[in-house]
């Protein structure tokens, strides 16, 4: 699988990010982005704790949800299979296995894109999200963080609102496909979290994206503790 890391690599990556960031900060304090939960966000907030890492908020959220030990390995093995399914069904998506979670990036090349200044899901984007919803149904013991990002074209305040609308649009679409609202938390960051250089058209296309962080829910965490004897 082209983007899925081996366990040794992604644990090293997670550790490096923690050391590099020095601290894991709360999104409400560190970013301009706001946070909503489809049903208040309490459930996923209890696991992720609204933690983000500098430079990549989705990966920071995954690191913030780490259980560790044998229980973490149990969770990781299940995330391996889920990540494989995403790559199989949505070849264009950028799928990265990190620690005990999955980071999925949908940009224009991954089949989730929006018309200029629009936020409604349609066409190819709907087809991609239908496939994503099917996989989320196969693996129900997870929480999903949905993030919206834009490029730097246009006013900063406008981009913030647009990223909010797009992130909420993706969340609402997945809920409409039968995914429990309680599994979701939604954040948006406008142009504040670029992945590439906004000075180029290619870079801007990469920055116009929606990211997902998928982590174990309380049920899976408890199952992992029970199966591994709490180690």
Long-range contacts (C-beta under 8 A, 24 or more apart in sequence): 1-83, 1-84, 1-87, 1-95, 2-87, 3-87, 3-94, 3-95, 3-96, 4-80, 4-83, 4-84, 4-87, 4-95, 4-96, 4-97, 5-96, 5-97, 5-98, 7-73, 7-76, 10-96, 10-97, 10-98, 10-99, 11-99, 13-98, 13-99, 14-62, 14-63, 14-66, 14-98, 14-99, 17-53, 17-56, 17-59, 17-60, 17-63, 18-53, 18-63, 20-54, 21-53, 21-54, 21-55, 21-60, 24-51, 24-52, 24-53, 24-60, 24-63, 24-64, 25-51, 25-52, 25-54, 26-50, 26-51, 26-52, 27-51, 27-52, 27-57, 27-187, 30-54, 31-57, 31-189, 31-192, 31-193, 32-160, 32-189, 32-190, 32-192, 33-57, 33-160, 33-163, 33-187, 33-188, 33-189, 33-190, 33-192, 34-164, 34-187, 34-188, 35-185, 35-186, 35-187, 36-168, 36-185, 36-186, 36-187, 37-184, 37-185, 37-186, 38-171, 38-172, 38-175, 38-181, 38-182, 38-183, 38-184, 38-185, 38-186, 39-181, 39-182, 41-184, 41-185, 41-186, 43-143, 43-182, 43-183, 43-217, 43-218, 44-143, 44-144, 44-145, 44-182, 44-183, 44-184, 44-185, 44-217, 45-185, 46-218, 47-143, 47-215, 47-216, 47-217, 47-218, 47-221, 48-143, 48-145, 48-185, 48-213, 48-215, 55-193, 56-103, 56-193, 56-195, 57-147, 57-187, 57-189, 57-193, 57-211, 58-103, 58-145, 58-147, 58-211, 58-212, 58-213, 59-96, 59-98, 59-103, 59-213, 61-101, 61-145, 61-213, 61-215, 62-98, 62-99, 62-100, 62-101, 62-102, 62-103, 62-213, 62-215, 63-98, 63-99, 65-100, 65-101, 65-143, 65-215, 65-216, 66-99, 66-100, 67-100, 67-216, 67-221, 67-224, 67-225, 69-228, 69-231, 70-228, 70-229, 70-231, 71-221, 71-224, 71-225, 71-227, 71-228, 71-230, 71-231, 72-99, 72-100, 72-224, 73-228, 74-223, 74-224, 74-227, 74-228, 75-100, 75-216, 75-220, 75-221, 75-224, 76-100, 78-139, 78-141, 78-216, 78-220, 79-214, 79-216, 81-139, 82-135, 82-138, 82-139, 82-142, 82-214, 85-135, 85-138, 85-139, 86-132, 86-135, 89-131, 89-132, 89-134, 89-135, 90-128, 90-131, 90-132, 92-128, 93-128, 100-215, 100-216, 101-213, 101-214, 101-215, 101-216, 102-212, 102-213, 102-214, 103-211, 103-212, 103-213, 103-214, 104-132, 104-211, 104-212, 104-214, 105-195, 105-209, 105-210, 105-211, 105-212, 106-170, 106-209, 106-210, 106-211, 106-212, 107-205, 107-206, 107-208, 107-209, 108-205, 108-208, 109-205, 112-170, 112-210, 113-208, 114-166, 114-169, 114-208, 117-162, 119-162, 119-165, 119-166, 119-168, 119-169, 120-169, 121-169, 121-170, 121-173, 126-173, 129-170, 129-173, 129-174, 129-177, 130-177, 132-174, 132-212, 133-174, 133-177, 133-178, 133-179, 136-174, 136-179, 136-183, 137-178, 137-179, 140-180, 141-216, 141-217, 141-219, 141-220, 141-223, 142-183, 142-214, 142-215, 142-216, 142-217, 142-220, 143-183, 143-184, 143-185, 143-214, 143-215, 143-216, 143-217, 144-174, 144-179, 144-183, 144-184, 144-185, 144-212, 144-213, 144-214, 145-184, 145-185, 145-186, 145-187, 145-212, 145-213, 145-214, 145-215, 146-170, 146-171, 146-174, 146-184, 146-185, 146-186, 146-187, 146-210, 146-211, 146-212, 147-186, 147-187, 147-188, 147-189, 147-193, 147-210, 147-211, 147-212, 147-213, 148-186, 148-187, 148-188, 148-189, 148-210, 149-188, 149-189, 149-190, 149-191, 149-193, 149-194, 149-195, 149-207, 149-208, 149-209, 149-210, 149-211, 150-190, 150-191, 150-207, 150-208, 151-191, 151-194, 151-198, 151-203, 151-204, 151-205, 151-207, 151-208, 152-191, 152-194, 152-198, 152-204, 152-207, 153-198, 153-204, 156-190, 156-191, 159-190, 159-191, 160-188, 160-189, 160-190, 160-191, 161-190, 162-190, 163-188, 163-189, 163-190, 163-191, 164-188, 166-210, 167-210, 170-210, 183-217
